[in-house]
């Protein structure tokens, strides 16, 4: 890969990570169980949780201890971030509010890093598709900020890591086949294997990938088997690790902890699929409007690269159909369809061809408008924590049906209202350098959920409200991250212009 492209990708990653860092809040959301596994590995050399975190007997293992029903991938990935948080806690005896707060915040930073890496790989993939670095940068940024990848870069969910694994795996397999590079094919398989270790059901994306390898091999069985083994061997290893992990925890190789979980119910496929399209609480296109353009671009991609288009479409549809069959297809406590985040980069990727091709002014303005609209849709979830504002006394109890199918209770509506209220409130606190009195939590609130429901969801603001820093220092921390992102953007634009249009290496 040319040096200019490497530099562009590196600065793009740094810029994205800096902006994610400026806007992250450090919320664990509902993925506290993965944190518990990371904590157990580091502190006690065990994958068991410290207790029955969600009071669910389905998580009880064969030894009487409790285990998370997820794959071990997210917990292992988060170890260095947990260690960084623990080091920050021990440095100078530093303590912020409750115990483990900084360790949990470190755990969440892993999501920001995974999301920024996903943006970087999307850039590399888009450049391979178009041979245009400028269009590849636009494609990567379209993923990074106008889609729900941005809000989820702020939380401890495994979705950003799953998106990284799927995007890296697909890119590796694609590049390995198209560029005749066996090492890339193997690395692509490793990415897909890691996806399986993060969330077991992501094994489903291997089906369209396997069919694509066969199609690229022109259905020659010898070539298909040889290349399939190269890409599939890491996936097989991941499956074996998962089976052993399940036996160790629950005594059954196919029991991940969900087999006895009463909250995992089969629902109407038609309802779930329709919800992914049009529901106010879980629509892919309401919470990331730019994906409408992505779908149109994907349809156009069938005319000039049918196989790649089929690969992208196959991976998206197989996961949509799987999750649509569940009663809680929207993942609950989510801003948009969290379960589908791992395949959103594949719906953005076809836009690279649009950005590379000459467009009529009307088409160009329309595309710019939908990108800007998508950014504005993400802002309410970036400004305030949807896992907090949706469960306060002011909002009151809401049913799952109300949150999913009514605009009044949808997260987009609740977050928008909360943002309009929180921005002037927080600016007032900062201007006066005055902290509000924090209230005790109650009801469904977890950790600081209700106490900080008034706050913009930024870590540097939380430091101010907890009394760790003054208002000027808090603002300096936030603006420092933004300034560093601007510095990275300046370096990105100043790279030699001839590096912006380099031919693909075939």
N, C-alpha and C positions, 0 to 999 in steps of 0.2 A: 504494500500500500504506500503511495507517495507520501513524502514527509509533510507536504502541505496539508494533505487530508488528515494525517495524524494530529497535526497541530490544531486544525479546526475542531476536530473531535474532542481533543483535550480541553480546549478553552470553552467549548460548548458544555462539556460536563461540569467544569468549574463554575461557570456562570449559573447553570441550572441548580447545582447544589447550593450555591450561595443564596439564591432566591428562595429555594426550599428551606434553607436554614433560617432565613430572616422571617419566614412566615409560619414555621412549625410551632406547635404548642406543647408537644410532649405527652399527649393524651394516650393512655393505654386502651381506651374504648373497651371492647369486650374480649380482647385477646390476652387477658391477664394469664390464661392458662399456659400459653407459650412462654410468657415471661417466667412463670413458675418452673417450667422445665429447664429453661436456661439457668435460672438461679440454682436449681437442684444439681445440674451438671457441674457448675462452677464451685458451689459451696459444699455439696455433700457427695459428689460423684454418683448421682442417681438421676434417673429420668422421671422419678415420681414427684408429684406436687407436694407441697407442704401440708395439704389437707384437702377436704372436700370443698373446693372453691365455690362451686355453684350449687352445692347441696343436691347433687345428682348421683344416685347409686349406680347409674350406668357407667360412671367413670371409675368404679371400684375394680381394681385388678385382682389377679389370683392370689396375691400376697396380702390382700386387705388394704393396701395403700391405693391412692387415687392417681390416675394418669390422664393427661390431656388426650382427646380423641384425634388430634391432628398428627401429621407426619412430623418427624424429628428435624426436618430440614431447617425450618424457621428458627427453632431453638438453637441449633448448632451455629447457624449463620450469625445469630445475635450475640454470641459469646464475647467477641472483642468489644462490642458496644456496651455490654453489661460491665465488662472489666473497666472500660473507660469511665463509666458512671461511678463505679465503686472507688476508682482511684480519685475521682473528683470529690467524693464524699470524705475520703480519708485525708485529703490534702489540707493541712492546717486545721484538722478537726472540723471541716466545713459541714454544716447541716442545714438543710432547707426544709422547713415545715416538717412533714411526717417522715418517718424512716423509709429508706429506699427510694425517696423521690427522685434523686439524681440517677440512681441505677435504672429506674423505670424510664426516665427521660433519655438516658443513653440507649436503652433498648429501642425506643421509638426512633432515634436518629438513624437506626439501620434502615428504616423505611424510606427516609429521605435519600440515603445513599443508593438504595436499590432503585428508586424511581429515577434518580439522575443517571445511573448506569443504563437504565432502559432507554432514556432519551439518547444517550450516546450511541448505543447499539442501533437504535432506529436511524440515526444519522448515517452510520456505516452501511446499513442495509439499503437505505434510500439512495445513497451514492452509488452502490453497486447496481441498483435498478436503473438509474438515469444517467450516470456518469457526470452529473452536475452537482457540485458541492453547494452552490447557492440554493438550489431546490431541496437538497438534502437537509440543509440547515433549517429551512422553512418547515419541512415536514417534521423534523425532530421537535422544533419549538411548538408546532401545532399539537403534537402529542403532549408536550410538557406542561402547557398552561391552559389551553382551551378544552381539556378533557378532565374527567374526574381523577386522573392520575395525580393532579396537583393537590386536591384535598386529602387524598389517601396517603400522600407523602408525609402528612402531618401526624399520622396515627400508627398505633402498634399492630394493625392488621397485617396478615401475611400477604395480602393482595399485591402490593408493589413488588415483593420478592417473587411471587408467582409470575407476575408480568415480566420481570427480568428473565426468569428461567425460560419461559415460553418464547420470548422474543429472541434471546440468545440461542436457544435450541433451534428455532426455525431458521434463523440467519445462518448458523453453522452448517446445518444440513443443506440449505439452499446453496451457500457458497461452495461447500464441499462437492456438490454435484455439478454445478454450473462451471466452476473453475478447476474441476478435476483435482481437488486437494483432499486426499484421504484424512489428513490430520484435522481439517475443518469439519469433515463429516463426523469424525469421532467426537470432537468438541461439541458439535451440535447435539449428538446423542447424549453427551454428558449434561448439557443444559436441560434436555427433556427429562433425563433421569433425576436431576435436582428438583425439577418441577413435581415429579412424583413423590419425592421425599418431603416436599412442602405441603402439598395437598394431594391425597391419594387419587382423587377422581381425575386429576389432570393426565393420568395415563390415557384417557380417551383421545387426547390430541395426537397420540402416536399413530392412531389408525389412519387419518388423512395424510400424515407424514409418510407412513409406510406405502400407501397407495401412490403418493407423489414420487417416491423413490422408484417404484416399479414403472410408473409412466415415463420418468426421465430415463430409465434404463431400456425404454422401448419394449417393455414386457419380456425382455430376455431373462430367463429364469436364473442363469448363472450370474450375470451381472447384478440382478436384483438381490440374490442371496448374499453375494459378496459385499455389496454396499449396505445391504440391510444389516448384516452382522457387524459391520464397522460402526454404523450409527446405533444399532440396537443393543450392543453389548453393555454400554453404560446403563441403559434402561433396565436390562435384565438384572444387573447388579443392584440397582435401586429397588426393584421389586423384591429381590431376595432379602435385602436389608429390611424392607417394610414387613415382610412375612415374619422374619425373626423378631422384629420389634413388637409386632402384634402378639406373638406367642409369649414373649417375655412379659408383656403387660397383662394380657387378658386370656392367655392360654389357648388362643385360637388364631391361626394364621390369617384368617379373613375378617376377624373382629377388630376394628380400629377404635372401638368405643362407641360407635354410632349404632351398632346392631340392637342394643338394648335402650337406646336413647328415644324416649317417647316424644321429644320435640322434633325429631326427624320423621316427618310424615309425608306420604305420597299425596299429591294433589292433582288437580286438573291440568293436564298439559296445555290445553287450549287457553285456560285462564292465565297460566304462567307465561306462555309465549306472547299472548296479547299484552300482558302487563309489561313485558320487556320492551314492547313497541310504543304503547300509548299511555300507560298508567301514570298519574301525577307523582306517585311516590317511587317508581322504579323504572321508568322508561329510559332506555339507552339514549334516545334522541332528544329527550327533554333535558336531561342532565349533561349531555355532551352534543349540542346541536350540530357541531362540525362533522359528526359521524354521518349525518345525512349526505353531505358532500362526499365523504369517504365511501359510502355505499354506491353512489353514482359513479365515482371514479373506479371503484372495484368492478362494476358492471362494464365500464369502458375498457378495463384492463383485459377482459376476456378477448378483446379483438386483436391485441398484439402480443399478449403473453398468457395464453389460456391456462397453462399448467400452474403458473405461479398464482394466478387469480383463483384457480380451483383450490390450491393449497390454503390460501388465506381464508377463503369462504368455508372450506371444509372444517378448519379448526374452529372458526367462530360458530358455525351451526351446530357442531357436535356438542359444544359446551352449552350453548343456548338451549338445545333440546334436553340435555341432561338436567340442567337446573330448573327448567320450566316445569319439569314433572314433580317438583317438590311443592309442598303446601306453602312454605316460606321461601319462595323462589327469590325474593328481593333481599334476603339475608338479614332483614330486620336491623334496627339501629344503624341504618346506612344512608348515605347521601347518594342516591341513584343505585344502579345495579352493581353492587360491590363484587358479586361473584363473577361478573363478566369483565372485570378490569384486566385480567391476564391476557385477553385477546383483543383489547381495544387498540394496541399498537398495530395489529394486523389490519384493522379497518382504517387506520390513518395512513398506512404505508402507500396505498395506491394514489394518494394525493401528490406524491412526489412527481409523477408524470404530469399532473396538472400544473404544478409550479414550474416545471421545466419547459413546458410547451408555451408558445405564444398564445395569449388569450385576448379575446375581444374585450374592450374596456368594460362593457356591461358585465361580462362573466367575471372579470378580475375584481370589480367592485363588489359583486355579489359574494364572491368567495371571501374577500376581506371582511365584509359585513358579518357573515356567518361565523368567521373566526373570532371577531370582536364580541359578538353575542355570546359565544361559547365561553370566552374569558369572563364576561360579566356573570354568567351563570355559576362559575366556580367561586367567585368572590364571596358570596354569602357563607359558603362552607369554609373558606379560608379565613374569613374575618372572625367567625364565631364557631364554637365546637358544636356540631349537630347532636352529639351524644349528651350534651348538657342542656341546650335550649329546648329540646323536645321533651324533657322530663322534669320540668319545673312546676311549682305550684300555680304559676300564672297560666301555663298551658293546660294543666290538669290531665286527668287520665284519658287516653285515647286508645281505641282498639286498633288492632293490626289492619283491619279493613279500612278504617278511617285514614290511617297514615298512608296506605297504599293507593286508595282509589278516590280520595277527595282532595281537592286543591287546598281546602282550609287547613288540613292537618298534614299535608305533604312537607317533607323536610325543606324543600326549596322555598316554600311560603314561610315556614317558621323561621328559617335562617335569615331570610330577607328582612322580615320584620325585626328580628333580634339585632341584625346588623345596623339597621337604620336607627335603632335605639342605642346600640352600644358605641357607635363611633363618636357622637357628641359627648356621651357620658364619659368615655375614657379620655378623650381629649381634655375634658374639664379637669379630671383628676390629675393628668399630667401637667396641665398649665398651672394648677394651684400647688403641685407637688404634695398632694394630700391623698392619703389612702382611705378607702371606705372600711367600715367595720365588717368583718367576715362573719357570716352566719353559720351555724352548725347544720350539717346535712341531715336529711331524713328521707324516708320513703325509698324509692328506687335509686337515689343518687349514690354514686360510687366515688370514693376519695374526695376530690375537690369539686365534684360536678356542680352542686348547687351553690357552694360558696362563691364560685367564679363564673356563674352563669351571666353575670353582668359584664365580664371582661372580654376584650378582644382576645382571640386564641393565639397569642404570641408569647413565647417563653420569656422574652425580655420584659414584657409587661407583668407576667406572673412574678418575676423576681422583684419588681417594684412593689406589687401588692403584698408580697410576703415580707417586705421590709429588708430584703437582702441588699438592695441598691436604691439610690435616689432616683427621682424622675429624670434628671438630666443624664445620668449614667445609663438608665434604661433606654432612653431614646438614642444615646450614642451607640449602644450595642446593636440595636435594630438597624440604625442608619449605617453602621459600619458594615454589616452584612450586605446591605443594598449597594453601598459604595464599592465593595469588593466585586459584586456581580457586575456593576457598570464597568469596572476596570477590566474584567474578563471579557465583557462584550466589546470594549474598545480594542483589545488585543485580537479578538475574533475578527473584527472588521478590518484591522490593519494588516492582516496576513496578505502576502503578495497576491495581487489580483489574479495572476495567471494560475494560481493554485485553486481558484474558484471553479475552473472548468478544466478538469483533467480527464483524459480518457480512461475508461475502465480497463483493468488488466485482465484479459481473458486467457 
